[in-house]
Structures are given as structure tokens and as C-alpha cells.
Amino acid sequence: MNQFFKYTLVSLVTIATLSSCFKDNDDVFAGKSEINNFIYRGMNAFYLYKADVDVLANDRFANLEELEAYHSQFDSPETFFESLVFDRPRTDRFSVIFDDYVALENILAGNTLNNGMKFGLVGETGSATDVFGYVRYVQPNTSAERENVERGMIFNSINGIRISRDNFNALLAQTTYTIGLADLNAGVTTSNGLEITLTKEVVQENPILVTEVIDQGTQKIGYLMYTGFLSQFDEQLNGVFADFIAQGVTHLVLDLRYNGGGSVNTAIILGSLISGNPITDVYSTEEWNPDIQAQLQASTPERLVNLFKNQTNSGTTLSTLDLNKVHIITTGSSASASELVINSLDPYINVVQVGDDTAGKFQASITLYDSPDFRRSGANPAHRYAMQPLVLKSLNSVGNTDYFDGLVPDIAQNEDFENLGILGDMNEPLLARCLEDILLNGRSSRSSIPSVSYEEIIGSNELEPFGNQMWKELPN
């Protein structure tokens, strides 16, 4: 077994041993009790907030029978899992369980069922119930692109039904639906009679959405719209920075406004590409639950420290810009690994954050399978349940963490849904604020430009499974 997993579970050794000794179950479906045993074993071992959940205490159950008697009161594995999550409204908004780990693996690989229209939902001004949607961007080679959906489009109905705070989940969950377009004025929509029908399909999203090099006087400014930290695209990401270098880029605007997170390792690579710090510098450190933390500190403390990188996982040398300043665009949909990049670079270079407060997620998860060491190999063939619980929180090199309310921008500017602009265009409002600050060498106004006040309810990434997550790939 990998050294990482050699932890001690005190009196639960018996429970862990009994519940992980699998029979030949190829033709047998696991019962609720067997799945619940796996859930408890994984949460007891790894859950970040274990110490805050009394039932996860190592001495809570004397034997397997006591444990099974306890979790028999829950009507499903999902409800049992939910009972073990600490402070769902604020502290842990992100731990999840899946009844099919193949679906989870596809999500982690960026393969999702969607129609390519990425959107936000906003409360209509003057209404306690009505909601409208705005198109944030369109993924290439999708239904939305084929139907000519464009950034900035407004819609207020689906299949002829007015979108509300109570029905948007059900309406948007359909595989095929028709959006009714509308005009927006001062936060109030008026239907214009136009409709577009969209159909979901399995799509592999390339997170490198837009790249530009903008000439501003003698300055060459690289712009990257990056929508997710997916390790499959690390080589392509490195190629973008190589192209920036080839074009003589001296400044960078990194657009993370709709980036809900992803791989910790990719976040380290992106930060390293920007600053080019030595690989001896600390990018971030990790804090696990007390049991895991003590075990790692005693045996392999280096596993708690993430250093800057100088190559990809494939061994390709990173094309680093070696900047001492970067502008990063954020909104409330910038989460997890996006926040990790901002927080980790901050002690080393001048990070100018432009836009709105970020989501406030500093924790990461790992995938736990029902196997003796929680890895995919040897997973119980009688079911496909897997968990993605929060297991660690990230701290930057000076210890900053616990930003529950998000990271606050240096230049505050909310998006104007009546004037979203074109991503990568120098007149797009948030990019324009960055360019102004670069031109004036940091002397631009830090005050927000007045605009209509909107209540943004949720973004499409948050409606997708695992949409605002940060995960860690465990070493072999």
C-alpha cells in the first residue's frame, strides 16, 4: 500500500478490516449497509472536518454491528453521507457522493452532458420570483454554437414557461429545451419573440477559451480566458505561454471570471508559468484532518508542501513569463483552484484582482473508492459508489486561508449584463479596466464604475455536478 494511505484508525481498525474484505461479488449487488460501511470508513479516515462531526470519532462505535445499527436509520447512502457533512450552508458546501464513479471520472476529465451554453441566472429587478439568464460564453462544437447562441444574449423563459427561482433547476435539467430570448433594460426583461432550441450532448470542454496579444503603445499584453483547471490540457496551456513569449508579451491579464476550479496540480503549473519562481519556493501548503496531518508530519512531511514547478507532468519545460505583476479578472463564479492561484502568487508578485469577490473555496477533495486503500484498483465490484469529500485546505506560503467570503478585488467592477462585451476585446468592460491600470502603471481609479445593481443567483457551472470543485490527484 502506498505510504500516503498508512494511517491509523485507532479502534476502527476492526471495522475497516471487516468492511473492506470483499467477497467475489461480480454477480451480486451491494446492499445499503455495505455501501454505508464504505462511506463511514472513508469519511472517518479522510474527511477534513472529522473532528467537528461527533459520529466520526474513532471511538464512536465499538464494533461493526454498532456501526451498522446506527446507519440503518438512513434511507439511502446519500442521506447517510449527508448526515456526516459538517455545516453544509457555509463550511462544507462541496463534498459530494456519486452512485456511479464512471460518471464522476468523466466529470473530472471535463466530459459533461451539456449544450455548450454557459450562463448565469439573475433575479429580475422588482420581482421576488422572476429570473432571467444571460449567456456568458459558448463552447465550440456544441449545440449552442450550431444554433448561433452568442455571449450577451438574454433569455427569460424555457419551453414557454417563465423562469423563476422555484423552477429553474427542473427546466434546465432537461436534455432538450427551448430558450425564449428577451431584451434587458434596467434589470427588467421584455420577451422579443425569438426562440432557440438546444440539445445536450457529451462534450469535452477545452478550458483555453480565448487567447489574445493586445498592443497598447509599447506594451504587449497577453490575455487568456481560462475556464477550468483540467490536467489533460496542461501541455496546451504551456504552449499558450510559449506563444506569449514568442510575441514579446510583457504583461498578462488572466481571465478566471467563470472558472470554478479543478486540478490542484494544474493550478500550480499555471502559477509557475506566470511568475517563474524557483522550484524551491513554496506555492502552497496543505492542512488535513488531525489524524492524517499528524501521520504525514511524522512520516512524509514533504507531502504537505507544494512547490513551484518548472515542467509539466509529461516532463516538458515550462515556458514561464517570469512576471512580477499580473492582472486577474474574477467574479463570484471564480472558485477553488482559481482562488488558489491568486492566493499562492500573492506573497511573491503583485496580483491585481479586477472584478468582484470570488466564491470563497480553499478546500480540496480526493476521490475515494470502495477498495482496501480507497483507490480505483480493487474497487468493490458489487457497486459503483464513490465519494469526493473535502480532505484538505490550502494555505499560501505565509499561511493565508479560510477566505469563506472570497478574495476581495483591488479594482471592484461588476459585470453589466446590458453591456457584457466580447471576451478578449479591449473594450470589454473588465478587460478595459485591466488595460487602463496597466497603461497607468497601477495609478488607475480603484473605485467601482456605477452600474445597475443585479442579484446574480447562480451560474451554469454551479448547476453542473462538481462544478466548483478543486481536487488533488494522489501520487501512485
N, C-alpha and C positions, 0 to 999 in steps of 0.2 A: 504494500500500500504506500502511496506517495506520502512523504513526510508531512505534507500540509495537513493531512487528514488524521494524523496520530494525536488525537486529543483524548482527554479523559472525561467520562460522563458520570463519575462517581457511582452512586447506587443504581444508575440507569444502565450500567453495563449489561445486566441480565436482560432488561427489556430490549435493548438494542440488539443483542445477540439473538434472542428468540425471534424478534420480528423481522430480522434480516436473513434468517436461514430459510431460503426459499425451497419449496418443493418443485418437482418438474411440473410446471403449471401451464404448459403450452396449450392445453385444451381446456383450461379452467379459467373462469373469470374471477378476479379477486372480489371478495365481499367488502362492504363498507368498513368493517373492523380492520381488515388487513391494510386498507389504504389509510385509515386513520392512524394506525400504528406508524406507518411511514411518515405521515405528516408530523406526528409528535416527535418522532426520532430526529427528523431534520430540523424542526424548529427548536427543539431542546439543544441541539448541537450548535447551530449556527446563527439563530436569529439575533440581530443586533440589539433588540430591546428585550432580550430574555429576562434580564434582571427586573424588569418592570411588569412582568406577567407572572403572577404567583404560581399558576398551574405549571409553568415551565421550570420551576425549581427542581434541582437534581434529586432532592429527597421527597418530592411531592407524592410519588407512588412507590410502594414497597415492592410491587411485582407487576407482571404483565396483566394479571387478572384485574387488579385495581385500576390500571390504566384503561383497559377495555370497558370496564364497568362505567368509568367516567365518560368516555367519549361515545358510549352507546346512546346517550341522551340527545345527540345531534342527528338531525335527519339526513344529512349528506356530508361528504368530505369537505365540500365548500363551506358549509356553515361551521364545521369544526375548525377549519383553517381560520375563518374569520374571527372566531372566538379567541384565537391566540394572537391576533394582531393588536398591537398597543396603540391607543389613541389615534384611531383612523382619521378623524377630522383634521388633525394638524401634524402630529409627529410622524406617523407612518401612513402616508396616502398611497403607497406604491407597491407594497408586497402583493403578489398575485399567485394564484394556483391555476393550472391548466389540466383539463381532463384528457388532453392528447398532446404529448410532448413533441410530436411531429409538427403540429401547428405552431407550438412555441418556437421550435427550431427554425421554422420558415420565417417567423416574425423577426427573430434575431438576425436572420440573414437578409432582411429587408424585403422579403417576399410577402406581400399582403394582398388581400382582396379589396380592390378599390377602383374607382372610376377615373382617378387621376385629377380630380378637382379638389384642391386643398383650400380650405375655407375657414372663416371664423364666424361665430354666431354672436349677434349683438342685440341687446334689448332696445326695442323701439322707443324713442323719446315720447313721453306722455302716456305710455301704456304699461300696465303691470303684467301683462301676459304676452303681448306680441313680440316676435323675434324676427330679425332678418339676417340673412347670410351675405357675406362678401367673399369674393374669390381672392385668395392670397396668391396662388400661382397654380400652374397646370403642369403636370408631369408629361414628359414626351411619350409618344407611342401609346396613348391611352384613349379611352372613350372621350374624355373631356377635350383632348387635343383634336381628335377627329371631328367633334361637334363644334369646334371653334370657340370653346369657352376661353375667356380672357381674364387676366388679373383686373380687378376693379369692378367686375360685374356684380350687381346686387340682385338677390332673389329673396322673395318673402312667402313663397308657397311651394309645396311639394304635392304633386298629383292633385292639384286644385285645392288643397287644404292649407289654410293659413298656418304658418309655423308659429308655435307657441312654446313657452317654457316647459309645458307639460308633454308635448307630443314630438319634439324634435328628435329624440332618441329613436322612437319607433319609426318615424318617417324616413330617417336617414339610414336605418339599418337594412332597408330593402335592397335587393340586388339590382333592380332596375327602378328608377324613378324619374319623374319629370319635374324640373325646377321651373317656377314661374318668375320671370325677370321683372324687375321693378326699378324705378328711379328713386334716388335718395336726395332729400332736401332737408337740412337742419335736423337730421336724425329721424325723419319720418319718411316712410316709403309709400310710393304710389305704383300699383301694378301697371305695366305698359303693354300687356297682352302677348308678349313674346315668351316662348317656352323652349326648353332644351331637354331632351331625354338622354339620360346617361345610364350606362350599364357597367357594373363592377366586373373585374377580371383579375386574375393573379398577375401582379406587377412586381418587378424588381426595380425598386427606386434607386437611381443613381443620385447620391446626395450632392454631387457637384453640379448645381443647377445653372449658375451663371458665373462666368469669369470675364473680366474686362481689364484693360490697362487704359487709364484715363490720363491724358496730358493736361496739366494745369500749369501754364507758364513753363518754368524749368523743372517742375515736379512731374514725376511719373508715379501714378498711384495705382496699385493693384487692387482690384475688387473681386471678392469671392463670396458668392451666395452659396452657403453650405447648409444642407437641410437635415443631416443625420450623421452620426459617427459610426459608420459601417466599415469594418476592417477589410472587407473584400475590395474596397476602393482605395486603400492606403497607397498603392503604387500610383494610381491615377492622381491622387491628391499630391503626392510628391512631384509628379510631372507638372502639375499646375504651378508649383513654386519654382521648378526649373525654368518654366516658360517666363515667369515673372522676372527671374534673374536675367535671362537672355534678353529681355526687353528693357532692362535697366531700371526696374521698379525700385523706388526709394521710400515709399510709404505704402501702407496696407490698410484697407477697410475690409474687415471680416464681418460678413452679414450673417448673424445667427438668430435673426428675429423670429423664425419659425422652427428653430432646431430644438427638438425635445430631448436630445441626448443620444446615448448609445454606448459604444465601447470605451472603457477607460484607457485601454492601450492606444486607441486611435486619438483620443484627446491628448495624450502625452506626445504623440507624434506631431499633431498639429501645433501644439505649443512650442515644441522643439523647432519646427520649421520656421516659426515666426521669429523666435529670439536667438536660436543657435547657441543656447547655454552649454557649457561643458557638461559631459555626461557624469561628472562627479557632483553636479548640483542637484539638490532635492527639488523635484517637481511637486510631489505631494506625499503625505504620509497617510496611513490607514489606522483606524481605530475600530476593532471588532468587539464582540461581547467580551465580558471579563474572562470567561474560560478560555476562549480562543486567543485573546490578547496575551494572557499570561503564558500560554503554551508556546506561542510564536516568539515572544520576547525571550523565553528561556532557551529555545532550540534554534530558531532561524530568524533573528530579529531583522535581517535584511529584507525579509518578505513584507515588512511593514512600511518600507520606504520605496517610493517610485522615483527613479532618477530620470533626468532628461535623456533623450536618445539621439544617436547620430546615424541610425539606419532603421529601415523598416524591418518587419519580422522576416521578410524574404532576404534580407541582407543588403538591400540597396541603400547606398549612401544618401542621406537626406540632403536636399537642396535648400539649405537654410538661408533666410533673408538677413539674419543677424541684426534685426531691428532693435532700437531702444525705445520705440513708441509704436503703438498700434491702436487703431480705432475699431471698436467692436459694437455693432448695432444689435440691440436687444429689445424684446417685448416680454410680456407675461408668459409667452409661449416658449421662451428660451429657458431650457431646464437642464438639470443633471450635468452631462458631460460638457455642455456649453458653459455652464457656470464653473465647472472645474477648470476649464481653460482660462477664464477670466481671473479666477481666484488664484490659480497657480502661477500665472505670469506676473500678477500684481507686485510681488516683492522684488522683482528683478527689472521690469521695464515699466514705462508709463503706459498704462492701459486706460484709454479714454473711452468710456462706455457712453453710447449715444442711444436714446430711445426711452424705454420705460423700464420699470423694475422687472427683474427676472422672476421665475416661478418660485425659487426657494427650495431647491432639492440638492442636497450634498451627500446623499447616501447612495450606495451601490448594492447591487444584488448579484447572486450567482444562481445557476440552475442546479437544482437538486433532484436527482432521480432516485427511484426506489431500488437501490443496489447497496451492497455492503459498504461501499465507500462513497455513495451518492453520485457516482459518475454514470455516464450513459452505458458503458460496458457492464454487462451483468445485470441490467435493469430487469425488474420483475416482469416476466412475460405475460402475467395474468392481468395487467392493467397498464395504462399509458399516462397515469397522473405524473405530473412534475410540478415543482414549486419554484418560484423566483422570489424568495423573501429578501428583504433588506438584511445585509450581513455586515456592512462596514460603513463608516462615514469617512469622508475625505477631509483632510486639513492641508492648508498650504504650508510652505516652509517656515512660516512664522506662527503657525497654529490657528489661523482663522478658519472657522467652521460654524455650523449651526445658524446659517442665514435662512431661517424659516420664512422670513418675509421677503426674501430675494435680495439681489445685489442692486444697489441704487445707482442710476446713471449719473455721470458727470454733466452731461448735457441732456436735459429732460425734453423729450418731444414725442408725443403720442402720434400714432398714425391717424390720418384724416381719411375716413372711408369714402368721402366725396372727392378726394384727390390723392389716390394711392400712388400714382405714378408708375413708371416702368422700372422693374428691378434692373439695376446696373446702369440706368440712365442718370447722368449727372444732375438732372433736375428733379429726380425722385426726392421727396422731402427729407427723409432721414439721411440718405447718402449726401444730399446737398449740405446738410448741417456738418457732416464729417469733412467734406471738401472745404467748406468755409473755415473750419477750425484748423485744417492742415495749411491752408493758404495764409492764415493769420498767425500761424505758429503757436496755437493754443490760446490766442487772445480773443477768440470769438465769444459772443454772449453765451453764458451758461443758463440763461433763463428760458423757459418753455415759450414757444410761439403760440399764442392763443388759438384754439380751435374748438369745434363743437365737442362737448363732453359726452362720451359714449360709455355705456356699460357693456364691455365685452364679456360674454358668458363663458364661452368655451371655444377651443379650436379643434379642427378635424383630427390633429394628431392625438389630442386627449380623448377623442371618441374611439380611436383605434386601440386594439389590445396592445398593451405595453408601449403606449405612445410617448410617455415622458419618463423613460427609464434610463438608468445608467448601469451597465453590467460589467463584470470583470471576468475575463477568460482565465480559468485556473491553469497553472502550469502542469504539464504532464509528469 
